[in-house]
């Protein structure tokens, strides 16, 4: 896992033993089983990486974790609360991979708006400087590059000092320098006691950031453990991923 550098982040206070505890989660859409008996735990100060092919159930999981979807069975507790209560109390930060809702607003105005939703937001200037966003603050969100949009999304996810952050492919579209800056910031989040759950298709990112790795395919957890445990014997994380997932085309 990347080590914290200079700290930009100070989280809210959490007394929860776990920031995410999922037991027996099941969700069906008609005849299709999207999630099947999923168990998952995220601890404060740890980063869990969720790997899986497209259509494996990752997005459905995160929607259940944030209260956007309700499971057919099983339980989800976020900071000791229901997902809806935890989100209403600003205990959760969500970084989507993309969003169309913000397309017309300038990046700086968007960040000011998001910060204004919280009683004690993080100062924006250090985060903006850290992620090299100053030159594009007056640019409409829709005209930003993919990497710049992701940087704006990341600031929006953490500005409210959440105790649990969901990051959906946080470095997609970023150049190598921006990617490493983002990795450092994610390392600082966990170093400050924040629980992080991120999805990625980048195995180097998973190895660099993950305290735990969960591989999901066809709605079920197929492998789970630390990077060291999963790659014991000299196998690569990519090989573990390929062995644990189906070769069928993504749905």
Helices and strands as residue ranges (DSSP letters): E 18-29, E 32-43, E 47-51, H 58-65, E 73-78, H 83-88, E 92-95, H 107-115, H 124-130, G 134-136, G 141-143, H 146-158, E 164-168, H 176-191, E 195-199, H 203-209, E 212-217, E 220-225, H 227-230, H 237-244
